[in-house]
């Protein structure tokens, strides 16, 4: 497995890696040292591949071309590291994250099979005309694509078309519910298989105990990357902190000081990190940034969601949750205490929402998750 050092990219596939190790496969995982503890906990062997992505300060550019260039820069410097590790010990099968371009270049030069593990939605038939064409018109896009094409040629990749190389190879596993995929009916299912969110099948996640007297539980989490939002957290405390019978779990990440929240009622539990899945299994509602991991966990738990998107594909995810009938979207600029409380009340009072949540929960669980993903990967191994 070759990944990138971003929690939202690494976490979705860790259970699959653990499952493959448990089945007796030798699994190496190439990623930055910052992910060592998470990776080694699966039993996989870490192959250190230093990254230049801004995972330390989390300062990502708003310009999509600039952001894409960061991944290209990272791939260019990562490929020599991967060659040093794998040229004399090539894998029977390479798995790689959607952002780990160097892995595909390596596998193609070695003539080895590869499969993509996607933590988010994949391209569909028509994506080029409906989405990519607009990105190509942005300032700097031509220079970015020219540099990408030159690198592919110099790297010896078989696939030298930038658009084809950036998309799925001959096989891709989408670690998301099919319900979250835009235009799912236009996705090539000969290439892409939706296995749904993947969780550990052998060891339980870190637990969480519902406080005595908590009639209902609300989880508020903006994930791992967009957590420097003290004003938003203050509005959440004002909106939900005094709701009778409710216990609020407020995850604020590592970029916000709890002291910035002011006086916090006893019914609000402030944490820098939480066992999200364990809490969602007991939760009655979820305020989320609509990252794909959170969306999948929310659907599996069958909880109503207030989507407060922060960046990247989260705006599309938020709209999709609304379209599915299980969420309300509240943009950060509009996230006042009154707006947030109204959204929660509307969700809880919506009988249609409950029916939609039950149906989507059943569908997501039927997609197979970790064991199905591992089965499919084993079937790709050369015999």
C-alpha positions in Angstrom: 0.0 0.0 0.0 1.2 3.5 -0.9 -0.5 6.4 0.8 -0.3 10.1 1.6 0.1 11.4 5.2 -3.5 12.8 5.6 -5.7 11.3 8.3 -8.8 11.4 6.0 -7.0 9.4 3.4 -5.2 6.9 5.7 -8.0 6.0 8.2 -10.6 4.7 5.7 -8.3 1.8 4.5 -6.5 0.8 7.7 -9.0 -1.9 8.6 -8.5 -3.5 5.1 -4.7 -3.5 5.7 -5.2 -5.1 9.1 -7.5 -7.7 7.6 -4.9 -8.6 4.9 -2.2 -9.0 7.5 -4.5 -11.2 9.6 -5.0 -13.4 6.6 -1.3 -14.1 6.4 -0.2 -11.7 3.6 3.0 -9.7 3.9 1.9 -6.1 3.7 4.2 -3.1 3.5 2.8 0.4 3.7 4.8 3.3 2.2 4.0 6.7 3.8 5.5 9.4 5.8 6.9 8.7 9.3 4.1 10.8 10.8 1.7 8.0 10.1 3.9 5.3 11.6 1.9 4.6 14.7 -1.4 4.2 12.9 0.1 2.0 10.2 2.2 -0.2 12.4 -0.8 -0.9 14.6 -2.3 -2.9 11.7 0.6 -5.2 11.6 1.9 -3.9 8.3 5.5 -2.9 7.8 6.1 0.8 7.4 8.2 1.8 4.5 9.2 5.4 5.2 8.5 7.7 2.3 8.9 11.3 3.3 6.2 13.7 2.1 6.2 17.3 1.2 2.5 17.8 1.7 1.5 20.4 4.3 0.3 17.8 6.9 2.1 19.5 9.8 0.5 23.0 9.6 -2.4 22.0 7.5 -2.1 25.1 5.4 -3.6 24.2 2.1 -4.0 26.7 -0.7 -7.6 27.7 -1.7 -6.7 27.6 -5.4 -7.4 24.1 -6.7 -4.5 24.2 -9.2 -2.1 25.1 -6.5 -3.5 22.3 -4.3 -3.1 19.8 -7.2 0.4 21.0 -7.7 1.3 20.0 -4.2 0.3 16.4 -4.9 2.3 16.4 -8.1 5.4 17.9 -6.3 5.0 15.2 -3.7 4.8 12.4 -6.3 7.9 13.7 -8.1 10.0 13.5 -4.9 8.4 10.3 -3.7 9.0 8.1 -6.7 12.8 7.8 -6.2 12.1 6.8 -2.6 9.7 4.1 -3.7 12.1 2.8 -6.3 14.8 2.5 -3.7 12.5 0.5 -1.5 10.7 -1.7 -4.2 12.9 -2.0 -7.3 14.7 -5.0 -5.7 11.7 -6.3 -3.9 8.6 -5.5 -6.0 5.1 -6.2 -4.7 2.9 -8.8 -6.2 0.1 -6.2 -6.1 0.3 -2.4 -5.4 -2.5 -0.7 -3.6 -2.5 3.1 -3.6 -4.4 6.1 -2.4 -5.9 8.5 -5.0 -3.3 11.1 -4.1 -0.2 8.8 -4.3 0.6 9.2 -8.0 4.1 7.9 -7.6 2.7 4.4 -6.7 1.0 4.1 -10.1 4.1 5.2 -11.9 6.2 2.6 -10.0 3.8 -0.2 -10.7 3.5 0.6 -14.4 7.3 0.7 -14.8 7.6 -2.6 -13.0 4.7 -4.2 -15.0 3.0 -5.1 -11.8 -0.8 -5.1 -11.1 -2.3 -2.3 -9.1 -5.5 -1.2 -7.6 -6.7 2.1 -6.2 -8.3 2.5 -2.8 -10.4 5.6 -3.0 -11.6 7.3 0.3 -13.9 9.5 -1.7 -16.1 9.5 -4.8 -14.7 8.6 -8.2 -15.1 10.0 -11.6 -18.1 9.0 -13.6 -19.0 8.9 -17.3 -19.2 12.5 -18.2 -17.0 13.8 -15.4 -14.5 15.3 -17.9 -17.2 17.4 -19.6 -19.1 18.3 -16.5 -16.3 19.0 -14.0 -12.7 18.6 -15.3 -13.2 20.9 -18.3 -13.8 23.8 -15.9 -10.7 23.0 -13.9 -8.6 23.1 -17.1 -9.7 26.7 -17.7 -8.3 27.9 -14.3 -5.1 30.0 -14.3 -2.1 27.8 -14.2 -3.9 24.7 -15.4 -2.0 24.4 -18.7 1.4 24.7 -17.0 0.4 22.1 -14.4 -0.8 19.6 -17.0 2.4 20.1 -19.1 4.6 19.5 -16.1 2.5 16.4 -15.1 2.8 15.0 -18.7 6.6 15.5 -18.8 7.0 13.8 -15.4 5.0 10.8 -16.6 7.2 10.4 -19.7 10.4 10.8 -17.7 9.2 8.4 -15.0 8.6 5.7 -17.7 4.9 5.3 -16.9 2.8 3.4 -19.4 -0.2 5.7 -19.0 1.1 9.1 -20.1 -2.2 10.9 -20.6 -2.7 13.1 -17.5 -6.5 12.6 -17.3 -6.3 8.8 -17.6 -3.4 8.6 -15.1 -5.2 10.7 -12.6 -8.3 8.5 -12.8 -8.8 4.9 -11.6 -6.6 2.2 -13.1 -8.2 -1.0 -14.3 -9.4 -1.7 -10.7 -10.6 0.5 -8.0 -12.3 0.0 -4.6 -14.3 2.9 -3.4 -14.4 2.8 0.4 -17.6 4.8 0.6 -21.4 4.1 0.4 -22.6 4.0 -3.2 -25.3 6.4 -2.1 -22.6 9.1 -1.6 -21.3 8.7 -5.2 -22.4 11.4 -7.6 -24.0 9.9 -10.7 -23.5 6.4 -9.4 -25.4 5.0 -12.4 -22.7 6.4 -14.7 -19.7 4.8 -12.9 -18.1 1.9 -14.7 -18.7 -1.0 -12.3 -16.3 -3.2 -14.2 -13.6 -0.9 -12.8 -15.0 0.4 -9.6 -16.5 -1.6 -6.7 -18.3 0.2 -3.9 -17.5 -1.7 -0.7 -18.7 1.0 1.8 -16.9 2.2 4.9 -14.4 -0.3 6.2 -14.0 -1.0 9.9 -11.9 -3.4 12.0 -13.5 -6.9 12.0 -11.3 -8.4 14.7 -10.7 -5.7 17.4 -13.2 -3.2 18.7 -12.5 0.5 18.3 -11.9 2.6 21.3 -15.0 2.7 23.3 -17.2 5.5 24.6 -19.6 5.4 27.5 -22.8 7.3 27.3 -23.1 9.4 30.5 -25.8 8.4 33.0 -28.9 10.6 32.5 -28.1 11.5 28.9 -31.4 11.1 27.1 -30.0 12.0 23.8 -26.4 12.4 22.4 -25.2 14.9 19.8 -21.7 14.6 18.3 -20.0 17.7 16.8 -16.9 17.1 14.7 -15.2 18.9 11.9 -12.8 16.0 11.3 -9.0 16.3 11.4 -8.1 19.1 9.0 -10.6 21.9 9.4 -10.8 22.2 13.1 -9.5 25.7 13.7 -13.0 27.1 14.2 -13.4 28.5 17.7 -16.3 30.8 16.8 -18.2 27.9 15.3 -17.7 25.8 18.4 -18.9 28.7 20.6 -22.1 28.8 18.5 -22.5 25.1 18.9 -22.2 25.4 22.7 -24.8 28.2 22.6 -27.1 26.2 20.4 -27.0 22.9 22.1 -25.4 23.3 25.5 -28.6 23.9 27.3 -31.0 21.6 25.5 -32.8 19.5 28.2 -31.7 15.9 28.3 -29.0 16.3 25.7 -25.3 15.4 26.1 -23.0 17.1 23.5 -19.6 15.7 22.5 -17.6 18.5 21.0 -14.5 17.5 19.2 -12.3 20.6 18.6 -9.1 19.1 17.2 -5.6 20.1 18.0 -5.7 23.7 16.6 -8.2 25.1 19.1 -7.6 25.8 22.7 -10.6 24.8 24.9 -10.1 28.1 26.8 -11.3 29.9 23.6 -14.8 28.4 24.1 -15.5 30.4 27.2 -17.9 28.9 29.8 -19.0 25.5 28.8 -22.1 23.8 30.4 -21.7 20.6 32.2 -23.6 18.7 29.5 -20.9 19.5 26.9 -17.9 17.2 26.7 -15.0 18.9 25.0 -12.3 16.7 23.4 -9.4 17.1 21.0 -10.1 13.7 19.5 -12.9 11.2 19.9 -13.7 7.6 18.9 -16.2 8.9 16.3 -17.7 5.6 15.2 -18.2 4.4 18.8 -20.1 7.6 19.7 -22.2 7.6 16.5 -23.4 4.1 17.3 -25.0 5.7 20.4 -25.8 9.2 19.0 -29.1 10.8 18.1 -27.6 13.5 15.8 -24.3 14.5 14.2 -22.9 17.9 13.2 -20.3 17.1 10.6 -18.1 18.9 8.1 -19.3 16.4 5.5 -15.9 14.7 4.9 -16.6 11.5 3.2 -15.5 9.4 6.2 -17.9 11.2 8.5 -20.7 10.9 5.9 -20.2 7.2 5.6 -20.1 6.7 9.4 -23.2 8.8 9.8 -25.1 6.8 7.2 -24.0 3.5 8.8 -25.1 4.7 12.2 -28.4 5.9 10.8 -28.2 9.3 12.5 -29.5 12.7 11.2 -26.8 15.1 10.2 -26.2 18.8 10.1 -23.6 19.3 7.4 -21.3 22.3 7.8 -18.8 21.9 4.8 -15.4 23.4 5.1 -13.5 22.7 1.9 -12.7 20.4 -1.0 -15.5 17.9 -1.9 -17.4 18.5 1.3 -19.8 21.0 -0.3 -20.8 18.3 -2.8 -21.1 15.8 0.0 -23.3 18.1 2.1 -25.6 18.6 -0.8 -25.8 14.9 -1.4 -26.8 14.2 2.2 -29.5 16.8 1.8 -30.6 15.2 -1.4 -30.8 11.8 0.3 -33.1 13.3 2.9 -31.0 12.7 6.0 -29.4 16.1 6.6 -29.6 19.9 6.6 -26.8 22.0 5.2 -25.6 25.0 7.2 -22.7 27.0 5.8 -20.1 28.2 8.3 -21.0 31.9 7.7 -24.6 31.1 8.6 -23.9 28.8 11.5 -25.4 30.9 14.3 -26.8 29.3 17.5 -30.3 29.9 16.2 -29.7 28.4 12.8 -28.0 25.3 14.2 -30.7 24.7 16.7 -33.5 25.1 14.1 -31.7 22.6 11.8 -31.6 20.1 14.6 -35.2 20.5 15.5 -36.3 20.2 11.8 -34.3 17.0 11.4 -35.6 15.4 14.6 -39.2 16.3 13.7 -39.0 15.0 10.1 -40.6 11.5 9.9 -39.4 11.1 6.3 -35.8 11.5 7.4 -36.1 8.5 9.8 -37.3 6.3 6.9 -34.5 7.5 4.6 -31.9 6.9 7.4 -33.0 3.3 7.9 -33.0 2.5 4.2 -29.5 4.0 3.6 -28.2 2.3 6.7 -29.4 -1.1 5.4 -27.9 -0.5 2.0 -24.5 0.7 3.3 -24.2 -2.4 5.6 -25.0 -4.7 2.7 -22.0 -3.4 0.6 -19.7 -5.7 2.5 -17.1 -3.4 4.0 -13.7 -4.7 5.2 -14.1 -8.4 4.5 -15.5 -7.8 1.0 -12.6 -5.4 0.2 -10.1 -7.9 1.4 -11.7 -10.7 -0.6 -11.6 -8.5 -3.8 -7.9 -7.6 -3.2 -7.0 -11.3 -2.7 -8.7 -12.1 -6.0 -6.4 -9.6 -7.7 -3.2 -11.3 -6.5 -1.3 -13.2 -9.1 -1.8 -17.0 -8.7 
